[in-house]
Amino acid sequence: MAKIPRLFYHPATQILFYLGLPAFYILFVLLYEPQFIVDFYSKGKLLLPVNVVLVSAIQLLVIALLRNLLFLLRHHLNLNWLNYIGWCLAELIISALFMGLYMTLISEGEYLYFTAVGYSAASLLLVWTYPYVIFSLALSFMEQKSEVKEESLIRFVDSTGRLKCVINVNSILYIEANENYVLIRYVEADNIREYQLRNSMKSIEQLVLRSGIVRCQRSYYINPKRIKVLRRDKDGMIQAELDVQSKPIPVSPKYYDSLSRLL
């Protein structure tokens, strides 16, 4: 089963849950007033809104404790979605145990403890399902957008392994060998830029291939998305013309078929 996104372990996510769940609980109960929840919290000497706020405070304390634990164990946990649902159910059950204790004490003997726990768990299951689903879908969507953004970037390192530049793959025109360096030519703000990186064509090969940049000649990698047309010059040599004002890039017969299939 798929693992939960890394964003679920982020501190801001934990704050979202331990503030969002109790807040949603208060608003849902006071606005919609589900009958069995209203009857349950109308017991004792305190008014319904007071009881709802107090049990929501109990929820906040329990969720804050468990979500902080999730954050602290983030390097040791590798939860899949089934594990995560189990964690959420644990939050619900533990919250219900303390809410049930509170309602047993203030109901002046009208509720037995496990009866109160059952009502508390039922109310949490009814109300918390919505924020759990909404928050989880939103976080998953944000994680996907973040991954897409990361995948669109190429992080170039030099021969010592130090990060030297980060370039959007769609901006790259071509990469050219130049003795002990590679020249990366790319577009930035409608201008052609050049970055000279101390590294070899061989060393960056797997990095650029994963990003869709392909070899077109012994000394060149090219971005197929930036090719306007492949044509032969008067000497019969194959060249790639780019979609910007740039020199034509030589294409070896060895790579012509594979490159033309990408266009």
VMD Tcl script that draws the C-alpha trace (Angstrom):
set ca {
  {0.00 0.00 0.00}
  {1.20 3.53 -0.80}
  {2.94 5.55 1.90}
  {1.41 8.76 3.20}
  {2.97 11.95 1.77}
  {5.92 13.49 3.64}
  {3.84 16.61 4.18}
  {1.75 14.69 6.74}
  {4.73 14.74 9.12}
  {5.33 18.51 8.82}
  {4.91 20.60 12.02}
  {2.36 22.88 10.32}
  {0.27 19.81 9.47}
  {0.18 18.74 13.11}
  {-0.99 22.24 14.11}
  {-3.67 22.10 11.41}
  {-5.05 18.87 12.89}
  {-4.97 19.67 16.58}
  {-6.51 23.10 16.07}
  {-8.73 22.24 13.10}
  {-10.44 19.13 14.48}
  {-11.73 20.68 17.74}
  {-12.70 23.93 15.98}
  {-14.66 22.00 13.36}
  {-16.31 19.97 16.14}
  {-17.54 23.10 17.95}
  {-18.87 24.73 14.79}
  {-20.55 21.57 13.50}
  {-22.35 20.77 16.76}
  {-23.46 24.34 17.50}
  {-24.54 25.12 13.93}
  {-26.23 21.84 12.92}
  {-27.20 20.56 16.39}
  {-27.42 16.82 15.62}
  {-30.16 15.55 17.93}
  {-28.29 12.75 19.71}
  {-25.28 15.01 20.33}
  {-27.47 17.83 21.65}
  {-29.27 15.42 24.00}
  {-25.93 13.99 25.16}
  {-24.31 17.33 26.00}
  {-27.44 18.83 27.58}
  {-26.98 16.76 30.74}
  {-25.70 18.17 33.99}
  {-25.77 21.73 35.27}
  {-23.78 23.24 32.38}
  {-25.32 24.51 29.17}
  {-24.81 22.78 25.82}
  {-22.31 25.35 24.42}
  {-20.17 25.15 27.57}
  {-20.00 21.36 27.45}
  {-19.17 21.39 23.73}
  {-16.34 23.88 24.27}
  {-14.93 21.90 27.21}
  {-14.96 18.55 25.41}
  {-13.36 20.28 22.41}
  {-10.59 21.48 24.74}
  {-10.09 17.84 25.76}
  {-9.86 16.92 22.07}
  {-7.26 19.61 21.49}
  {-5.05 18.33 24.31}
  {-5.27 14.71 23.14}
  {-4.69 15.50 19.46}
  {-1.84 17.88 20.28}
  {-0.12 15.13 22.30}
  {-0.55 12.47 19.61}
  {0.31 14.76 16.68}
  {3.47 15.96 18.44}
  {4.35 12.31 18.95}
  {3.81 11.70 15.22}
  {6.18 14.58 14.45}
  {8.85 13.35 16.89}
  {8.73 9.83 15.42}
  {8.74 11.05 11.79}
  {12.25 9.67 11.13}
  {11.28 6.23 12.44}
  {7.78 5.90 11.03}
  {7.00 4.94 7.47}
  {3.22 4.86 7.62}
  {1.11 3.69 4.73}
  {-2.49 4.81 4.37}
  {-3.85 1.88 6.39}
  {-1.42 2.65 9.25}
  {-2.41 6.30 9.10}
  {-6.13 5.48 9.31}
  {-5.26 3.40 12.38}
  {-3.45 6.39 13.89}
  {-6.51 8.58 13.27}
  {-8.78 5.98 14.88}
  {-6.45 5.94 17.90}
  {-6.84 9.71 18.16}
  {-10.62 9.30 18.05}
  {-10.73 6.50 20.64}
  {-8.38 8.18 23.13}
  {-10.30 11.44 22.79}
  {-13.57 9.57 23.37}
  {-12.17 7.93 26.54}
  {-11.42 11.31 28.11}
  {-14.60 12.94 26.82}
  {-16.60 10.04 28.26}
  {-14.92 10.52 31.64}
  {-15.82 14.20 31.61}
  {-19.47 13.54 30.69}
  {-19.75 10.80 33.34}
  {-18.58 13.24 36.02}
  {-20.86 16.12 35.02}
  {-23.99 14.04 34.24}
  {-24.49 13.38 37.97}
  {-24.74 9.63 37.55}
  {-27.04 9.61 34.55}
  {-24.39 8.06 32.30}
  {-22.23 5.04 32.98}
  {-18.66 5.58 31.85}
  {-18.67 3.25 28.84}
  {-22.06 4.53 27.74}
  {-20.63 8.05 27.72}
  {-17.53 6.82 25.85}
  {-19.78 5.22 23.22}
  {-21.74 8.45 22.68}
  {-18.49 10.42 22.54}
  {-16.96 8.07 19.97}
  {-20.13 8.16 17.84}
  {-20.17 11.96 17.86}
  {-16.48 12.13 16.92}
  {-16.94 9.63 14.10}
  {-19.85 11.66 12.75}
  {-18.07 15.03 12.91}
  {-14.35 14.31 12.46}
  {-14.80 12.28 9.28}
  {-15.25 15.49 7.31}
  {-12.06 17.35 8.38}
  {-10.00 14.15 8.27}
  {-10.99 13.56 4.64}
  {-10.76 17.23 3.60}
  {-7.37 17.81 5.25}
  {-5.94 14.56 3.87}
  {-7.08 15.28 0.31}
  {-5.75 18.85 0.49}
  {-2.36 17.70 1.84}
  {-2.08 14.97 -0.80}
  {-2.85 17.49 -3.54}
  {-0.25 19.93 -2.17}
  {2.33 17.14 -2.02}
  {1.64 16.19 -5.65}
  {2.05 19.80 -6.76}
  {5.30 20.02 -4.82}
  {6.61 16.80 -6.39}
  {5.72 18.01 -9.89}
  {7.53 21.26 -9.20}
  {10.59 19.39 -7.89}
  {10.61 17.05 -10.86}
  {10.73 20.04 -13.23}
  {14.06 21.19 -11.77}
  {17.53 19.84 -12.52}
  {20.10 20.28 -9.77}
  {23.57 20.39 -11.30}
  {26.61 19.59 -9.16}
  {30.27 20.01 -10.04}
  {32.94 17.30 -10.10}
  {33.31 17.54 -6.29}
  {29.58 16.96 -5.73}
  {28.77 20.54 -4.69}
  {25.48 21.99 -5.88}
  {26.22 24.76 -8.36}
  {22.95 25.63 -10.10}
  {19.28 24.67 -10.32}
  {17.54 25.10 -13.67}
  {14.01 24.39 -14.83}
  {14.24 21.55 -17.33}
  {11.89 23.30 -19.77}
  {14.28 26.27 -19.90}
  {17.27 24.20 -21.01}
  {18.11 24.38 -24.72}
  {21.19 22.18 -24.93}
  {24.33 21.15 -23.06}
  {27.69 21.20 -24.78}
  {31.01 19.60 -23.83}
  {33.93 22.02 -23.44}
  {37.14 20.25 -22.32}
  {36.83 19.80 -18.52}
  {33.54 21.68 -18.43}
  {30.02 21.44 -19.76}
  {28.22 24.54 -21.03}
  {24.57 24.64 -20.12}
  {22.57 26.99 -22.32}
  {19.08 27.88 -21.18}
  {16.42 30.56 -21.46}
  {15.75 33.02 -18.67}
  {13.42 35.99 -19.04}
  {13.43 35.51 -22.84}
  {17.24 35.75 -22.95}
  {19.67 32.92 -23.62}
  {21.97 32.34 -20.66}
  {25.03 30.14 -20.27}
  {26.39 28.38 -17.21}
  {29.82 26.76 -17.26}
  {29.90 23.73 -14.99}
  {33.09 21.90 -14.08}
  {31.99 18.35 -14.78}
  {31.92 15.82 -17.60}
  {29.20 14.84 -20.03}
  {29.40 11.29 -18.71}
  {28.93 12.36 -15.09}
  {25.71 14.30 -15.76}
  {24.30 11.78 -18.24}
  {21.89 9.95 -15.90}
  {20.77 13.23 -14.33}
  {19.76 14.83 -17.62}
  {18.32 11.66 -19.15}
  {15.92 11.32 -16.20}
  {14.66 14.82 -17.00}
  {14.06 14.14 -20.70}
  {17.24 15.79 -22.02}
  {18.77 13.41 -24.59}
  {22.10 12.96 -26.31}
  {22.11 14.02 -29.95}
  {25.83 13.93 -30.62}
  {29.00 12.95 -28.81}
  {29.47 16.47 -27.45}
  {25.82 17.53 -27.07}
  {22.70 16.87 -25.06}
  {19.55 18.56 -26.32}
  {16.07 19.26 -25.00}
  {13.65 17.69 -27.53}
  {10.89 20.09 -26.41}
  {12.93 23.03 -27.70}
  {13.55 21.58 -31.18}
  {11.62 23.29 -33.97}
  {12.81 21.08 -36.83}
  {15.48 18.57 -37.85}
  {17.02 19.24 -41.25}
  {20.07 18.40 -43.36}
  {22.47 21.13 -44.41}
  {24.07 21.40 -47.86}
  {26.80 18.96 -46.78}
  {24.24 16.35 -45.72}
  {24.83 16.86 -41.99}
  {21.73 16.65 -39.74}
  {21.09 19.67 -37.57}
  {18.46 20.61 -35.02}
  {17.01 24.09 -35.18}
  {15.68 25.37 -31.87}
  {12.61 27.44 -31.11}
  {14.81 30.42 -30.16}
  {17.51 32.35 -31.96}
  {20.46 30.00 -31.51}
  {23.08 28.15 -33.46}
  {21.91 24.84 -34.99}
  {22.89 21.78 -32.97}
  {24.58 18.85 -34.77}
  {22.78 15.51 -34.67}
  {24.63 12.26 -35.31}
  {22.94 9.66 -37.56}
  {23.26 7.31 -34.58}
  {20.78 9.42 -32.58}
  {18.58 10.73 -35.39}
  {15.87 8.04 -35.30}
  {15.44 8.08 -31.51}
  {15.42 11.87 -31.44}
  {12.94 12.25 -34.30}
  {10.52 9.91 -32.51}
  {10.44 12.36 -29.57}
  {9.34 15.28 -31.71}
}
mol new
graphics top color blue
foreach p $ca { graphics top sphere $p radius 0.5 }
foreach p [lrange $ca 0 end-1] q [lrange $ca 1 end] { graphics top cylinder $p $q radius 0.2 }
display resetview
